[in-house]
């Protein structure tokens, strides 16, 4: 898992997670689907693997982390190359 990383100055982005019962099957994106996740079609994926309703779901909204800081501290200019959090 890698956390969301929306582009700078692009506003809020909504992220959704859905959990489906796999019933012992291995389910994954094809190499083509994995490369084009921006145009990935969830309904086609669900139909292909015969998945029905999700067992659980959640969603959240986030934005580029420096956009949040600049809104909280107007007039403070951040240097994007030095203010990024250290990788874990």
N, C-alpha and C positions, 0 to 999 in steps of 0.2 A: 504494500500500500504506500502510495505517495500522497501527501496532503494536497488539497486543491491549491492551485497557484494561478489565479486569474491575472490577466495583464493589468499593468498600471493604468489608472484613470479610466477604467472600463465599467465602473459602478459595481453594483451588487450582482452576484451570480448565485443561482439556486442549484444545489446539489441534492440528488435523491438516491437513496439506497433501497433496494427491494430484495427480500429474501424469499426464494422459492424452494419448495420441497423437490429434491432431485430424484428421489426413489432409487438410489443406488447407481444412477447413471453418471457418467462423466460428461459434463457440459462445459463447453468453452467456445470462445470466438475463433473463427477461422483466421489464418494469417491475413487474408484480405480485409476481413472485418476489423481486426485489431489495428491495422494501419489506417483505417478510415473511420475511427470511432466517432468523429464529428458528424458523420452522415449515417451512423448506425441506426437501424430501424428496430426498435424494441418489439413492436407487434409482430414483425417477421421472425425475430428470434424466439419469442414465446410460442408462436405457431409451429416453427420448425422442431422445437423440443417438446411440444405438447404440454406446455406449462399453463396452469390456469391462474388462479388468484394468488397473490403473494401471501406468505405466512406472516410476514412482518415488513414494515417499511418505516423510514424516517427521512426527513429532509432538513436542510439548513441553508442559510444564506451567508455568504462571505464576500469579501472584496480584497484587493491587493493590500497587504499589510501596511505599506507606507502611506497609502491613501487614508487609512484610518488614523494613523499618527498625525498626519498633516491637518486633518479635520479637527482632531483633539487639541492640537497646538498650532493655531493659525499663525503664520509668519515665520514658523520654523522650517527651514529648508533642510532636507535630509539628503545625504549622499547615498544613493542606492547601492553602490558597490561596497560600502563599509557598514551599512546598517542592516544587512540581511542577517537573519538568525543563523547560528552555526548549525550545520547538518548533524543529525543524531547518529 
